[in-house]
Amino acid sequence: MIAVIGGGPAGLMAAEVLSQAGVQVDLFERMPSVGRKFLLAGRGGLNLTHSEPTPRLLARYGARMHDLHDAVTAFDGPALRVWAAGLGIETFVGTSGRVFPKDMKAAPLLRAWLHRLRAAGVRVHVRHRWTGWRADGALLFETPAGEVAHQAQATVLALGGASWPQLGSDGAWVQPLQGQGVDVAPLVPSNCGFDVAPTAPGRAGWSQHLRERFAGQPVKPVAARIGNEEEQQGEFVLTDTGIEGSLVYAFSARLRDCIAQTGEATWTLDLLPQHTSAQVLAATSHPRGSRSLSQHLKSRLGLHGVKSALLHELLSSEALHDPARLALALKSLPLRLARARPVEEAISTAGGVRFEACDARGMLRAMPGVFCSGEMLDWEAPTGGYLLTACFATGRVAAQGVLDWLAR
């Protein structure tokens, strides 16, 4: 029997590859049902993968692109779409290049997938929380009936990171693996929101006025950058304590690492990406007569609502009434960030089992016969289909590694 521990995308994919090879697979999941985070990811439209050419897709994995090269190349966006079609799920490419099921839902795909797995003989054991190994190497699980043990010829661990622990991934696997000498990088938030640094002396975060009137509102369109990097356009949302949303997530790894190194990060915003700097300066320099500054900026530049409130929040009165400084701020508004939101709130996590702790097949060097896959490995990527793509791909690699190891 081969044990797969974890019923997310990586674990289910490993179970599929193994069962198709004629191996008996027992899949263990701590929650009452499998794929809970997968279903949550599909709540607003399941973003399966991205249509980018594979080299560009690989670049989204940053420093770990070389470690993921073979896995993602073997099961990239086009291959994933073919696989989904085999389950009867038609996909399409959205305007952003992201790939979605035609009906946008995760549940039909998961149902078809589980049906295929059960038909292949995969045995699913829910409410089984893995706690480690017995002295004789048996896998130990906490269940409603008490502790149980299972002997396995090989094991695929697909236990996720530590984000959204209520859905099953709480990072509790770190201690058992470290106890076996496995090198694990600390789990930290990725694709997460951030708290702003105090915007005025004696104030923690946003002012009460901004929180009460604008928390939850999107800021769009805007462009953002860190330092002198190339700008990226998109949108984000103001929260009670700071910011979150797709544009923030695209920068989250660099913002998080900068805060860890220096105690703070600066995210620079262009509130008017559709206007040139010269156009903005001309507008701020234009006489406004009896109009208020807010009315003037709305009339000349279309700036109003949450963008106007953000400008007033971050600029001094002197800067607001200096046409040159105001124009500069509208195109280059610094937003100081103090900390990432807790890992439990993040979409995904960075850190985990270091690739150096595994061989090319995903097997732990310290534990022959134990393979790792999915988000519990030390990689991260922005949202946009990249997370699921790497989870599917590394699940396949781990399963193929098991088959190779058994054959040897």
FENMO-V543147 format. One record per residue. RES is the residue in three letters. SS is DSSP state (2 for helix, 1 for strand, 0 for the rest). Layout:
res=RES ss=SS
res=RES ss=SS
//
This chain:
res=MET ss=0
res=ILE ss=1
res=ALA ss=1
res=VAL ss=1
res=ILE ss=1
res=GLY ss=0
res=GLY ss=0
res=GLY ss=0
res=PRO ss=2
res=ALA ss=2
res=GLY ss=2
res=LEU ss=2
res=MET ss=2
res=ALA ss=2
res=ALA ss=2
res=GLU ss=2
res=VAL ss=2
res=LEU ss=2
res=SER ss=2
res=GLN ss=2
res=ALA ss=0
res=GLY ss=0
res=VAL ss=0
res=GLN ss=0
res=VAL ss=1
res=ASP ss=1
res=LEU ss=1
res=PHE ss=1
res=GLU ss=0
res=ARG ss=0
res=MET ss=0
res=PRO ss=0
res=SER ss=0
res=VAL ss=0
res=GLY ss=0
res=ARG ss=2
res=LYS ss=2
res=PHE ss=2
res=LEU ss=2
res=LEU ss=2
res=ALA ss=2
res=GLY ss=0
res=ARG ss=0
res=GLY ss=0
res=GLY ss=0
res=LEU ss=0
res=ASN ss=1
res=LEU ss=1
res=THR ss=1
res=HIS ss=1
res=SER ss=0
res=GLU ss=0
res=PRO ss=0
res=THR ss=2
res=PRO ss=2
res=ARG ss=2
res=LEU ss=2
res=LEU ss=2
res=ALA ss=2
res=ARG ss=0
res=TYR ss=0
res=GLY ss=2
res=ALA ss=2
res=ARG ss=2
res=MET ss=2
res=HIS ss=2
res=ASP ss=2
res=LEU ss=2
res=HIS ss=2
res=ASP ss=2
res=ALA ss=2
res=VAL ss=2
res=THR ss=2
res=ALA ss=2
res=PHE ss=0
res=ASP ss=0
res=GLY ss=2
res=PRO ss=2
res=ALA ss=2
res=LEU ss=2
res=ARG ss=2
res=VAL ss=2
res=TRP ss=2
res=ALA ss=2
res=ALA ss=2
res=GLY ss=2
res=LEU ss=0
res=GLY ss=0
res=ILE ss=0
res=GLU ss=0
res=THR ss=1
res=PHE ss=1
res=VAL ss=1
res=GLY ss=0
res=THR ss=0
res=SER ss=0
res=GLY ss=0
res=ARG ss=1
res=VAL ss=1
res=PHE ss=1
res=PRO ss=1
res=LYS ss=0
res=ASP ss=0
res=MET ss=0
res=LYS ss=0
res=ALA ss=0
res=ALA ss=2
res=PRO ss=2
res=LEU ss=2
res=LEU ss=2
res=ARG ss=2
res=ALA ss=2
res=TRP ss=2
res=LEU ss=2
res=HIS ss=2
res=ARG ss=2
res=LEU ss=2
res=ARG ss=2
res=ALA ss=2
res=ALA ss=0
res=GLY ss=0
res=VAL ss=0
res=ARG ss=1
res=VAL ss=1
res=HIS ss=1
res=VAL ss=0
res=ARG ss=0
res=HIS ss=0
res=ARG ss=1
res=TRP ss=1
res=THR ss=1
res=GLY ss=1
res=TRP ss=1
res=ARG ss=0
res=ALA ss=0
res=ASP ss=0
res=GLY ss=0
res=ALA ss=0
res=LEU ss=1
res=LEU ss=1
res=PHE ss=1
res=GLU ss=1
res=THR ss=1
res=PRO ss=0
res=ALA ss=0
res=GLY ss=1
res=GLU ss=1
res=VAL ss=1
res=ALA ss=1
res=HIS ss=1
res=GLN ss=0
res=ALA ss=0
res=GLN ss=0
res=ALA ss=1
res=THR ss=1
res=VAL ss=1
res=LEU ss=1
res=ALA ss=0
res=LEU ss=0
res=GLY ss=0
res=GLY ss=0
res=ALA ss=0
res=SER ss=0
res=TRP ss=0
res=PRO ss=2
res=GLN ss=2
res=LEU ss=2
res=GLY ss=0
res=SER ss=0
res=ASP ss=0
res=GLY ss=0
res=ALA ss=0
res=TRP ss=2
res=VAL ss=2
res=GLN ss=2
res=PRO ss=2
res=LEU ss=2
res=GLN ss=2
res=GLY ss=2
res=GLN ss=0
res=GLY ss=0
res=VAL ss=0
res=ASP ss=0
res=VAL ss=1
res=ALA ss=1
res=PRO ss=1
res=LEU ss=1
res=VAL ss=1
res=PRO ss=1
res=SER ss=1
res=ASN ss=0
res=CYS ss=0
res=GLY ss=0
res=PHE ss=1
res=ASP ss=1
res=VAL ss=1
res=ALA ss=0
res=PRO ss=0
res=THR ss=0
res=ALA ss=0
res=PRO ss=0
res=GLY ss=0
res=ARG ss=0
res=ALA ss=0
res=GLY ss=0
res=TRP ss=0
res=SER ss=0
res=GLN ss=2
res=HIS ss=2
res=LEU ss=2
res=ARG ss=2
res=GLU ss=2
res=ARG ss=2
res=PHE ss=2
res=ALA ss=0
res=GLY ss=0
res=GLN ss=0
res=PRO ss=1
res=VAL ss=1
res=LYS ss=1
res=PRO ss=1
res=VAL ss=1
res=ALA ss=1
res=ALA ss=1
res=ARG ss=1
res=ILE ss=0
res=GLY ss=0
res=ASN ss=0
res=GLU ss=0
res=GLU ss=0
res=GLU ss=0
res=GLN ss=1
res=GLN ss=1
res=GLY ss=1
res=GLU ss=1
res=PHE ss=1
res=VAL ss=1
res=LEU ss=1
res=THR ss=0
res=ASP ss=0
res=THR ss=0
res=GLY ss=1
res=ILE ss=1
res=GLU ss=1
res=GLY ss=0
res=SER ss=2
res=LEU ss=2
res=VAL ss=2
res=TYR ss=2
res=ALA ss=2
res=PHE ss=2
res=SER ss=2
res=ALA ss=2
res=ARG ss=2
res=LEU ss=2
res=ARG ss=2
res=ASP ss=2
res=CYS ss=2
res=ILE ss=2
res=ALA ss=2
res=GLN ss=2
res=THR ss=2
res=GLY ss=0
res=GLU ss=0
res=ALA ss=1
res=THR ss=1
res=TRP ss=1
res=THR ss=1
res=LEU ss=1
res=ASP ss=1
res=LEU ss=0
res=LEU ss=0
res=PRO ss=0
res=GLN ss=0
res=HIS ss=0
res=THR ss=0
res=SER ss=2
res=ALA ss=2
res=GLN ss=2
res=VAL ss=2
res=LEU ss=2
res=ALA ss=2
res=ALA ss=2
res=THR ss=2
res=SER ss=2
res=HIS ss=0
res=PRO ss=0
res=ARG ss=0
res=GLY ss=0
res=SER ss=0
res=ARG ss=0
res=SER ss=0
res=LEU ss=2
res=SER ss=2
res=GLN ss=2
res=HIS ss=2
res=LEU ss=2
res=LYS ss=2
res=SER ss=2
res=ARG ss=2
res=LEU ss=2
res=GLY ss=0
res=LEU ss=0
res=HIS ss=0
res=GLY ss=2
res=VAL ss=2
res=LYS ss=2
res=SER ss=2
res=ALA ss=2
res=LEU ss=2
res=LEU ss=2
res=HIS ss=2
res=GLU ss=2
res=LEU ss=2
res=LEU ss=0
res=SER ss=0
res=SER ss=2
res=GLU ss=2
res=ALA ss=2
res=LEU ss=2
res=HIS ss=0
res=ASP ss=0
res=PRO ss=2
res=ALA ss=2
res=ARG ss=2
res=LEU ss=2
res=ALA ss=2
res=LEU ss=2
res=ALA ss=2
res=LEU ss=2
res=LYS ss=2
res=SER ss=0
res=LEU ss=1
res=PRO ss=1
res=LEU ss=1
res=ARG ss=1
res=LEU ss=1
res=ALA ss=1
res=ARG ss=1
res=ALA ss=1
res=ARG ss=0
res=PRO ss=0
res=VAL ss=2
res=GLU ss=2
res=GLU ss=2
res=ALA ss=0
res=ILE ss=0
res=SER ss=1
res=THR ss=1
res=ALA ss=1
res=GLY ss=1
res=GLY ss=1
res=VAL ss=1
res=ARG ss=0
res=PHE ss=2
res=GLU ss=2
res=ALA ss=2
res=CYS ss=1
res=ASP ss=0
res=ALA ss=0
res=ARG ss=0
res=GLY ss=0
res=MET ss=1
res=LEU ss=1
res=ARG ss=0
res=ALA ss=0
res=MET ss=0
res=PRO ss=0
res=GLY ss=0
res=VAL ss=1
res=PHE ss=1
res=CYS ss=1
res=SER ss=0
res=GLY ss=2
res=GLU ss=2
res=MET ss=2
res=LEU ss=1
res=ASP ss=0
res=TRP ss=0
res=GLU ss=0
res=ALA ss=0
res=PRO ss=0
res=THR ss=0
res=GLY ss=0
res=GLY ss=0
res=TYR ss=2
res=LEU ss=2
res=LEU ss=2
res=THR ss=2
res=ALA ss=2
res=CYS ss=2
res=PHE ss=2
res=ALA ss=2
res=THR ss=2
res=GLY ss=2
res=ARG ss=2
res=VAL ss=2
res=ALA ss=2
res=ALA ss=2
res=GLN ss=2
res=GLY ss=2
res=VAL ss=2
res=LEU ss=2
res=ASP ss=2
res=TRP ss=2
res=LEU ss=2
res=ALA ss=2
res=ARG ss=0
//
